[in-house]
Amino acid sequence: MAGALLAFVGAALSIRVLSGTLPPLQINIVRTGGGLLLLLGALAIRPALARGLDIRRAYRHIPRNVAHASAGVFWTVSIGLLPLATVFSLEFTAPAWAALLAFPILGEKIGRMTMVGVFACIIGVLIILRPSPSTFDATALLPLCAALGFGLSVLLTRRLTRTETTFAILFWMMVIQLTLNAVGSAFWPAAQPGFAALDSHGLLACLTLAVSGLLSQLCLSRALHLGEALLVMPLDFLRVPLIAVIGYWVFGEPLDIWVFIGFGVIAGGIVLGLMAQARKIEETAL
C-alpha cells in the first residue's frame, strides 16, 4: 500500500510538471505507452503470463477502458488547473459512485449503511466545493467527473475478474487506452508546445509517470489481495495530507482547511461503506 501511495503521488507530480508542455491526451499517451512497454518487458521475462491473453476476448475490456480513459483525461486536466489536495479529495468519491452504479450494472442492492456512506460523501463534496456565487469554481467539477469514471471502471473491472487474469486486464488496459489517447490526441487543440519542447526535467517526469502509472495499479491490486479492504483502503487516505504538504512546499498551494474537513467527511463515508460491505460478506459466509 505504501508503494501505491508513492506511485499515485509520483504520477500526480509528473502530470503537474508536464501539464505546461504536453496536452492532456499526450500526457496519457506517456502513461499508457510506458506502461505497455513495461508489461511487454515482463512478458519477455515470464512468457507464462501470455496464457491469460486471448485477443478474441479483448472486446470485453473496451467498456471498462473507455470509462477509465475518460476519467484519466478529467484527472489529468484537473491536476493542471486545481490544487492537488482538492483533486485527490474529490477523487475519493469514486467508491460512492461505484456504490450507486452497482445496482444497474451488477444487480447488487444498496444497503442502508452504504447509503449513509454515500450521503456522507455528498456532504463532503459540498463542503469542499462550497457552491455559492462567491466561492464556487466550476473547474472543481472535473475531478468529480474523473471519480465517476473511476467508480464505473471499478465495477466493470470486478466483472472482468470473473474470467480474466490481472495481467490480461492490465495489458488490454494499456493497449486500448493508448489507442484511444493516440486517436483523441489527433483532434485535441494543440495549445501546448508538445514532445519536442521537453527538457531534461520533462523527460524525467515522463519516465516517472510511465513507471508510477503502472505501479499504482499493481501495488493497489496486490495490497487488496493480501489484506482486507477495510484495513487497506484507509491507508490510502494518507495520499491527501501527503499531497497537500507537497503541493504547499513545491508549488506554493494554500492549505485550505475546508478541503481537509470535506475530505474527512468523505473518508468517513468510505469507511462506513467498507464496514457495510464487510458485514455483508460475513453474513453471506455464515
Beta strands, then each sheet from edge to edge (+ up, - down):
end
